[in-house]
């Protein structure tokens, strides 16, 4: 009788001796949870991709997810020894992210909305597959947060640093230079430190690559943090050196070199050289990866088990928690409509006068606009109000795209902004953001501030928080941006005095009308 061959097992086994089918339930559950999150927050995901497509600064976002998956794949051998089981306390973190997303929508803070959405993905991994596995791949999960296009908030301080550094280096070189905000005047010509020259792209690229390099090259936390600090500080200083080099090339060549597209090429070549040196030096302290501990097959058996019902329940819990944000938001907006707003009750004390400037703020279109040039004796000024109600995302009173000037404005240039006390002696304290604008038709001094939830304030973040509070508690997201403008001569103090008198005499009329419109917008 012929000997019978042993039958093949009905379930394939992995190299470690654990049935591959034992992973099917948790992976399917995780896939369902992640798919539910992406569908529920599809608009937020689209907003991230839209910025990737529109800005070269954030085009690296397309690489973040593939790199994160590659990092997980690199640790696959070690992960075979990690038990999988749902981690229910992680639902609290998930609900916190949903709450943050909801508040960000109500306050129209796009970057917080995007971070909250992306954070839901690693938290879903934590809940469905468990804390041991999430801890083992923590860097890969956190690396996903770099997909969020964040960094525009650094443009203004980076421009200021670059301008200061360039002026210092030029003076050190014996070249006279006059600085007005981001504008530099040399005997050979004029320069401006614009957004593209801020070094934001260098900084974000260096930080992203620095995180990846530090994780792959070092094991100790101290070395990783030290390299990250270097990856942040070096590109900032390198951008200052780049700007100085460009200005020097232009100055020494009689403004024939480095004044067009070639200065961008010079800049990237210089930055590439500097960063190559950083990584070359950093490689001298590279640490060898730790040797993975050997785990016997007998220890692995059963650790990846877990009942399918448990993983499915975890995925369902994730989906239900993730649904709460969009559901609450939809319910909150059922009775909201685009009600018309008319600012017809403003009665300024100063008399109407002919316009003295053609400047207008490059702000999102408001629900209502009021503007009037005014005069009192020989003093001339203007007041403007932009009133917002139920604005589309990214189109509200406070958002990063609202600017005093258009990008690359050919007619106007802005000096440095500062926050000042705008109240006349004895009047209520009022803080405003002050900016001097230089234009061909005449220079002007601009004061800008917000009115949100019945309060005047100058801080963007405080305005956002008040707007979220009002929208959540009152069902009213009304807000306004106010501008006071006067001609700016050679005497800044005199211009400030005119605006102080303007507000002391006319602010009450504005506040009364704004409060009336807010009451009309309250949910009944």
C-alpha positions as CSV (number, residue, x, y, z in Angstrom):
1,X,0.0,0.0,0.0
2,X,1.4,3.4,-1.0
3,X,2.3,5.7,1.7
4,X,0.0,8.8,2.0
5,X,1.6,12.2,1.7
6,X,0.8,14.6,4.5
7,X,-2.0,16.9,3.7
8,X,-1.3,20.7,3.3
9,X,-2.8,22.7,6.2
10,X,-6.1,24.4,5.4
11,X,-4.7,27.7,6.8
12,X,-1.4,29.1,5.7
13,X,1.1,30.0,8.3
14,X,3.5,32.9,8.5
15,X,7.2,32.5,8.9
16,X,6.9,32.8,12.7
17,X,4.4,30.0,13.0
18,X,1.3,32.2,13.4
19,X,-1.6,31.5,11.0
20,X,-2.0,34.3,8.5
21,X,-5.8,34.1,8.8
22,X,-5.5,35.2,12.4
23,X,-4.6,38.7,11.1
24,X,-7.6,38.9,8.8
25,X,-10.1,40.0,11.3
26,X,-8.1,42.8,12.9
27,X,-6.8,44.1,9.5
28,X,-10.4,44.1,8.0
29,X,-11.7,45.9,11.1
30,X,-8.9,48.5,10.9
31,X,-9.5,49.0,7.2
32,X,-13.3,49.5,7.8
33,X,-12.6,52.0,10.6
34,X,-10.1,54.0,8.5
35,X,-12.4,54.0,5.5
36,X,-15.3,55.3,7.7
37,X,-13.2,58.2,8.9
38,X,-12.0,59.1,5.5
39,X,-15.6,59.1,4.1
40,X,-17.0,61.1,7.0
41,X,-14.3,63.7,6.8
42,X,-13.9,63.7,3.1
43,X,-14.1,67.5,2.8
44,X,-11.3,68.0,5.2
45,X,-9.2,65.4,3.4
46,X,-9.9,67.3,0.1
47,X,-8.8,70.6,1.7
48,X,-5.4,69.0,2.5
49,X,-4.9,67.7,-1.0
50,X,-6.0,71.0,-2.5
51,X,-3.2,72.8,-0.7
52,X,-0.7,70.1,-1.8
53,X,-1.7,70.8,-5.3
54,X,-1.6,74.6,-5.1
55,X,1.6,75.1,-3.1
56,X,5.0,73.7,-3.9
57,X,5.9,74.2,-0.2
58,X,3.6,71.4,0.8
59,X,3.8,69.1,-2.3
60,X,5.8,66.7,-0.1
61,X,2.5,65.8,1.5
62,X,2.0,63.1,-1.1
63,X,5.0,61.3,0.2
64,X,4.1,61.2,3.9
65,X,1.6,58.2,3.8
66,X,3.9,56.0,1.5
67,X,6.8,56.8,3.8
68,X,4.8,55.9,6.9
69,X,3.7,52.6,5.4
70,X,7.4,51.9,4.5
71,X,8.4,52.6,8.1
72,X,5.9,50.1,9.3
73,X,7.0,47.5,6.7
74,X,10.6,48.0,7.9
75,X,9.6,46.7,11.4
76,X,7.4,43.8,10.2
77,X,9.7,41.2,11.8
78,X,9.5,42.8,15.2
79,X,5.7,43.3,14.9
80,X,5.2,39.6,14.6
81,X,5.7,39.3,18.3
82,X,3.3,42.1,19.3
83,X,-0.1,41.0,20.5
84,X,-3.2,42.5,18.9
85,X,-6.2,43.4,21.0
86,X,-8.6,46.4,21.0
87,X,-7.6,49.3,23.3
88,X,-10.9,50.8,24.5
89,X,-9.4,53.8,26.5
90,X,-8.2,55.1,23.1
91,X,-11.9,56.1,22.4
92,X,-11.4,59.1,24.7
93,X,-8.6,60.4,22.5
94,X,-10.7,59.8,19.5
95,X,-13.7,61.8,20.9
96,X,-11.3,64.6,21.9
97,X,-10.1,64.8,18.2
98,X,-13.7,64.9,17.1
99,X,-14.5,67.7,19.5
100,X,-11.4,69.6,18.3
101,X,-12.5,69.2,14.7
102,X,-16.0,70.4,15.5
103,X,-14.8,73.5,17.3
104,X,-12.4,74.2,14.5
105,X,-15.2,74.1,12.0
106,X,-17.3,76.4,14.1
107,X,-14.4,78.8,14.4
108,X,-13.3,78.3,10.8
109,X,-9.7,77.3,11.7
110,X,-8.7,75.1,8.8
111,X,-5.4,73.9,10.1
112,X,-6.9,72.6,13.4
113,X,-9.6,70.8,11.4
114,X,-7.0,69.1,9.3
115,X,-4.8,68.1,12.2
116,X,-7.9,66.7,14.0
117,X,-8.8,64.6,11.0
118,X,-5.3,63.2,10.4
119,X,-4.9,62.4,14.2
120,X,-8.0,60.3,14.0
121,X,-6.1,57.8,11.7
122,X,-3.4,56.8,14.2
123,X,-5.9,56.8,17.0
124,X,-8.0,54.3,15.1
125,X,-5.0,52.1,14.8
126,X,-4.5,52.4,18.6
127,X,-8.1,51.5,19.4
128,X,-8.6,48.6,16.9
129,X,-5.1,46.9,17.1
130,X,-4.1,47.9,20.6
131,X,-1.5,49.8,22.5
132,X,1.5,47.4,22.1
133,X,1.4,47.6,18.3
134,X,0.7,51.4,18.3
135,X,3.6,51.9,20.6
136,X,5.9,49.8,18.3
137,X,5.0,51.9,15.3
138,X,4.5,55.2,17.1
139,X,6.9,57.2,15.0
140,X,5.3,56.0,11.7
141,X,1.8,57.0,13.1
142,X,3.0,60.4,14.3
143,X,4.8,61.0,11.0
144,X,1.4,61.2,9.4
145,X,0.8,64.5,11.1
146,X,3.5,66.0,8.8
147,X,1.0,65.6,5.9
148,X,-0.9,68.6,7.3
149,X,0.1,71.7,5.4
150,X,1.2,73.9,8.3
151,X,3.8,76.6,8.3
152,X,2.3,79.9,6.9
153,X,2.2,81.2,10.4
154,X,6.0,81.3,10.4
155,X,6.2,83.5,7.2
156,X,6.0,86.9,8.9
157,X,8.6,86.2,11.7
158,X,10.9,84.5,9.1
159,X,10.6,87.5,6.8
160,X,11.5,89.8,9.7
161,X,14.5,87.6,10.7
162,X,15.8,87.4,7.1
163,X,15.5,91.2,6.7
164,X,17.3,91.8,10.0
165,X,20.0,89.3,9.2
166,X,20.6,90.8,5.7
167,X,20.8,94.3,7.0
168,X,23.2,93.2,9.7
169,X,25.4,91.4,7.2
170,X,25.4,94.2,4.7
171,X,26.3,96.8,7.4
172,X,29.1,94.4,8.5
173,X,30.3,94.4,4.9
174,X,30.4,98.2,4.9
175,X,27.4,98.7,2.6
176,X,24.8,101.3,3.7
177,X,21.2,100.0,3.8
178,X,17.9,101.5,4.8
179,X,15.2,99.1,6.0
180,X,11.5,99.8,6.0
181,X,9.7,96.6,7.1
182,X,10.6,94.0,4.5
183,X,11.9,96.6,2.1
184,X,15.7,97.2,1.8
185,X,17.2,100.2,0.0
186,X,20.8,100.1,-1.1
187,X,22.7,102.7,-3.2
188,X,22.6,100.2,-6.1
189,X,18.9,99.4,-5.9
190,X,15.9,98.2,-3.9
191,X,15.1,94.8,-2.5
192,X,12.1,93.2,-0.8
193,X,12.0,90.1,1.4
194,X,8.7,88.6,0.1
195,X,6.9,85.4,1.1
196,X,9.0,83.3,-1.3
197,X,12.2,84.6,0.3
198,X,11.1,83.9,3.9
199,X,12.8,80.5,4.0
200,X,9.5,78.7,4.9
201,X,10.1,76.1,2.2
202,X,13.6,75.4,3.4
203,X,12.4,75.1,7.0
204,X,9.5,72.7,6.3
205,X,11.6,70.6,3.9
206,X,14.5,70.4,6.4
207,X,12.2,69.6,9.4
208,X,10.4,66.8,7.5
209,X,13.6,65.2,6.3
210,X,15.2,65.8,9.7
211,X,12.5,63.8,11.5
212,X,12.9,60.9,9.1
213,X,16.7,61.0,9.2
214,X,16.9,61.3,13.0
215,X,14.6,58.3,13.5
216,X,16.5,56.1,11.0
217,X,20.0,57.1,12.1
218,X,19.8,57.4,15.9
219,X,18.5,55.3,18.7
220,X,18.9,57.7,21.7
221,X,16.3,60.4,22.2
222,X,19.0,63.0,23.0
223,X,20.7,62.6,19.6
224,X,17.4,62.6,17.8
225,X,16.3,65.9,19.5
226,X,19.7,67.5,18.9
227,X,19.6,66.7,15.2
228,X,16.1,68.1,14.9
229,X,17.1,71.3,16.6
230,X,20.0,71.6,14.1
231,X,17.6,70.8,11.2
232,X,15.4,73.8,12.3
233,X,18.1,76.3,13.2
234,X,20.4,75.7,10.2
235,X,17.9,76.4,7.4
236,X,16.8,79.7,9.1
237,X,20.4,80.9,9.3
238,X,21.1,79.5,5.9
239,X,18.2,81.5,4.4
240,X,19.6,84.7,5.9
241,X,23.0,83.9,4.4
242,X,21.2,83.1,1.1
243,X,19.4,86.5,1.1
244,X,22.7,88.3,1.9
245,X,24.5,86.5,-0.9
246,X,21.8,87.4,-3.4
247,X,21.8,91.0,-2.4
248,X,25.6,91.1,-2.6
249,X,25.6,89.5,-6.0
250,X,23.1,92.0,-7.3
251,X,24.9,95.0,-5.6
252,X,28.4,94.1,-6.9
253,X,27.1,93.3,-10.4
254,X,25.2,96.6,-10.7
255,X,21.9,94.9,-10.5
256,X,22.5,92.7,-13.5
257,X,22.8,89.3,-11.7
258,X,20.6,87.6,-9.1
259,X,17.7,89.9,-9.8
260,X,15.4,87.5,-11.7
261,X,14.8,83.8,-11.7
262,X,18.5,83.2,-11.3
263,X,18.4,84.3,-7.7
264,X,16.0,81.4,-6.9
265,X,18.4,79.0,-8.6
266,X,21.3,80.3,-6.6
267,X,19.3,80.1,-3.4
268,X,18.3,76.4,-3.9
269,X,21.9,75.5,-4.8
270,X,23.2,77.2,-1.7
271,X,20.6,75.6,0.5
272,X,21.2,72.2,-1.0
273,X,24.9,72.5,-0.2
274,X,24.3,73.6,3.4
275,X,21.9,70.8,4.1
276,X,24.2,68.2,2.5
277,X,26.9,69.3,5.0
278,X,24.4,69.0,7.9
279,X,23.5,65.4,7.0
280,X,27.1,64.5,6.2
281,X,28.2,65.8,9.7
282,X,25.2,64.1,11.3
283,X,26.1,60.8,9.8
284,X,29.4,60.7,11.7
285,X,27.4,60.0,14.9
286,X,25.1,57.5,13.3
287,X,24.0,54.6,15.6
288,X,23.6,51.1,14.4
289,X,20.0,49.8,14.7
290,X,19.2,47.6,17.7
291,X,19.1,43.9,17.0
292,X,15.6,42.5,17.3
293,X,15.2,39.9,20.0
294,X,14.5,36.3,18.9
295,X,11.1,35.1,19.6
296,X,10.2,31.4,19.5
297,X,7.2,30.3,17.5
298,X,5.6,28.8,20.6
299,X,5.5,32.3,22.1
300,X,4.0,33.8,19.0
301,X,1.1,31.3,18.8
302,X,-2.0,32.8,20.0
303,X,-0.7,36.3,20.6
304,X,-2.2,37.5,17.3
305,X,-5.5,35.8,18.0
306,X,-8.3,37.8,19.3
307,X,-11.9,37.2,18.5
308,X,-13.2,38.7,15.3
309,X,-16.2,40.1,17.1
310,X,-13.9,42.2,19.4
311,X,-12.1,43.8,16.5
312,X,-15.3,44.4,14.6
313,X,-16.8,46.0,17.7
314,X,-13.7,48.2,18.0
315,X,-14.0,49.3,14.4
316,X,-17.7,50.1,14.9
317,X,-17.0,52.1,18.0
318,X,-14.4,54.1,16.0
319,X,-16.9,54.8,13.2
320,X,-19.6,55.9,15.6
321,X,-17.3,58.2,17.5
322,X,-16.0,59.7,14.2
323,X,-19.6,60.2,13.1
324,X,-20.5,62.4,16.0
325,X,-18.6,65.4,14.7
326,X,-20.2,65.7,11.3
327,X,-23.6,64.7,12.7
328,X,-23.6,67.4,15.4
329,X,-22.4,69.9,12.9
330,X,-25.2,69.0,10.4
331,X,-27.8,69.3,13.2
332,X,-26.3,72.6,14.4
333,X,-26.7,74.1,10.9
334,X,-30.2,72.9,10.0
335,X,-31.8,76.2,10.8
336,X,-29.0,78.4,9.6
337,X,-29.3,80.4,6.4
338,X,-27.4,83.1,4.5
339,X,-29.4,86.0,6.0
340,X,-28.9,89.3,4.4
341,X,-27.0,91.9,6.4
342,X,-27.2,95.7,6.0
343,X,-25.0,98.0,7.9
344,X,-27.5,100.9,7.6
345,X,-27.4,102.2,11.2
346,X,-23.9,103.7,11.5
347,X,-24.0,107.4,12.2
348,X,-20.5,108.8,12.5
349,X,-19.9,112.0,14.4
350,X,-17.3,113.3,11.9
351,X,-18.6,114.7,8.6
352,X,-18.4,112.8,5.3
353,X,-15.5,113.8,3.1
354,X,-13.9,112.9,-0.3
355,X,-11.8,109.8,-0.4
356,X,-8.0,110.4,0.1
357,X,-6.7,106.9,-0.8
358,X,-7.6,104.0,-3.1
359,X,-6.3,101.3,-0.7
360,X,-8.6,98.4,0.1
361,X,-7.8,95.4,2.3
362,X,-7.5,92.1,0.4
363,X,-10.1,90.3,2.6
364,X,-12.6,87.6,1.8
365,X,-16.0,89.0,0.6
366,X,-18.1,89.9,3.6
367,X,-21.9,89.6,4.1
368,X,-21.9,93.4,4.4
369,X,-19.5,96.2,3.9
370,X,-19.5,99.8,5.1
371,X,-16.8,102.4,4.4
372,X,-16.7,106.2,4.7
373,X,-14.0,108.9,4.4
374,X,-14.4,111.4,7.2
375,X,-13.0,114.7,8.3
376,X,-13.0,116.9,11.4
377,X,-11.4,120.3,10.8
378,X,-8.1,119.6,9.0
379,X,-7.9,116.0,10.1
380,X,-8.8,113.4,7.5
381,X,-9.4,109.7,8.2
382,X,-11.6,106.8,7.0
383,X,-13.5,104.0,8.7
384,X,-14.3,100.6,7.2
385,X,-16.3,97.7,8.5
386,X,-16.4,94.2,7.0
387,X,-19.2,92.1,8.5
388,X,-19.2,88.3,8.2
389,X,-22.0,85.8,8.9
390,X,-22.2,82.1,8.1
391,X,-19.1,82.4,6.0
392,X,-17.8,79.5,3.9
393,X,-14.8,77.7,5.3
394,X,-11.7,79.8,4.8
395,X,-13.8,82.9,3.9
396,X,-14.5,84.3,7.4
397,X,-13.3,87.4,9.3
398,X,-10.2,85.6,10.7
399,X,-8.3,83.4,8.2
400,X,-4.7,83.2,7.0
401,X,-5.7,84.4,3.5
402,X,-6.9,87.8,4.7
403,X,-4.2,90.4,4.1
404,X,-3.9,94.1,4.1
405,X,-2.3,93.9,0.6
406,X,-2.6,91.5,-2.2
407,X,0.3,89.1,-2.8
408,X,2.9,90.8,-4.9
409,X,1.0,94.1,-4.9
410,X,2.5,96.3,-7.5
411,X,1.2,99.6,-6.0
412,X,1.6,99.2,-2.2
413,X,4.3,98.0,0.2
414,X,3.7,97.2,3.9
415,X,6.0,98.1,6.7
416,X,6.3,96.0,9.9
417,X,3.1,95.5,11.9
418,X,2.9,96.2,15.6
419,X,0.1,96.1,18.3
420,X,-0.6,99.5,19.9
421,X,-3.0,101.0,22.4
422,X,-5.5,102.9,20.2
423,X,-7.5,104.6,22.9
424,X,-7.3,108.3,23.5
425,X,-6.5,109.4,27.1
426,X,-9.4,108.6,29.4
427,X,-11.1,106.3,26.9
428,X,-11.7,102.6,27.1
429,X,-8.6,100.5,26.3
430,X,-8.5,99.3,22.7
431,X,-5.7,97.3,21.2
432,X,-5.2,97.4,17.4
433,X,-2.7,96.2,14.9
434,X,-0.9,99.1,13.3
435,X,0.8,99.0,9.9
436,X,2.3,101.7,7.7
437,X,1.5,101.3,4.0
438,X,3.7,102.9,1.3
439,X,1.9,103.7,-2.0
440,X,2.3,105.8,-5.1
441,X,-0.8,107.8,-4.2
442,X,0.4,108.6,-0.7
443,X,1.4,106.7,2.4
444,X,-1.3,105.8,5.0
445,X,-1.3,104.5,8.5
446,X,-3.8,101.6,9.1
447,X,-5.2,100.4,12.3
448,X,-7.0,97.0,12.1
449,X,-8.9,95.1,14.8
450,X,-11.8,92.6,15.2
451,X,-15.2,92.6,16.7
452,X,-16.3,89.2,17.9
453,X,-18.9,88.1,20.5
454,X,-19.4,91.7,21.5
455,X,-15.8,92.5,22.1
456,X,-13.0,94.4,20.3
457,X,-9.7,92.7,20.1
458,X,-6.6,92.5,17.9
459,X,-5.3,88.9,18.4
460,X,-6.2,86.4,15.7
461,X,-6.3,83.4,18.1
462,X,-8.4,85.1,20.7
463,X,-10.9,86.2,18.0
464,X,-11.1,82.6,16.7
465,X,-11.8,81.2,20.2
466,X,-14.5,83.8,20.9
467,X,-16.1,83.0,17.5
468,X,-16.1,79.3,18.3
469,X,-17.7,80.0,21.7
470,X,-20.4,82.2,20.2
471,X,-21.2,79.7,17.4
472,X,-21.4,76.9,19.9
473,X,-23.4,78.6,22.6
474,X,-25.5,81.1,20.7
475,X,-25.6,79.6,17.2
476,X,-24.1,82.8,16.0
477,X,-20.7,83.1,14.3
478,X,-21.1,86.8,13.4
479,X,-17.8,88.8,13.4
480,X,-16.4,91.9,11.9
481,X,-13.1,93.4,10.8
482,X,-12.6,97.1,11.3
483,X,-10.1,99.5,9.8
484,X,-9.2,103.1,10.6
485,X,-7.0,104.9,8.1
486,X,-5.3,108.3,7.9
487,X,-2.7,109.9,5.7
488,X,0.8,109.3,7.0
489,X,3.3,112.1,6.7
490,X,6.6,112.5,8.4
491,X,5.1,112.5,11.9
492,X,3.9,109.1,13.1
493,X,2.7,110.5,16.4
494,X,0.5,113.0,14.7
495,X,-1.1,110.3,12.5
496,X,-1.7,108.2,15.6
497,X,-3.4,111.2,17.3
498,X,-5.8,111.6,14.4
499,X,-6.9,108.0,14.6
500,X,-7.2,108.1,18.4
501,X,-9.6,111.1,18.0
502,X,-11.4,109.4,15.2
503,X,-12.2,106.3,17.4
504,X,-12.9,108.3,20.5
505,X,-15.6,110.2,18.6
506,X,-17.0,107.5,16.4
507,X,-16.4,104.1,17.9
508,X,-19.6,104.1,20.0
509,X,-21.7,104.5,16.8
510,X,-19.9,101.5,15.2
511,X,-20.3,99.3,18.3
512,X,-24.0,100.1,18.6
513,X,-24.7,99.0,15.0
514,X,-22.6,95.9,15.3
515,X,-24.4,94.8,18.5
516,X,-27.7,95.3,16.8
517,X,-26.7,93.1,13.8
518,X,-25.5,90.5,16.2
519,X,-28.8,90.3,18.0
520,X,-30.5,89.9,14.7
521,X,-28.3,87.0,13.9
522,X,-28.9,85.1,17.2
523,X,-30.7,81.8,16.8
524,X,-34.2,82.1,18.0
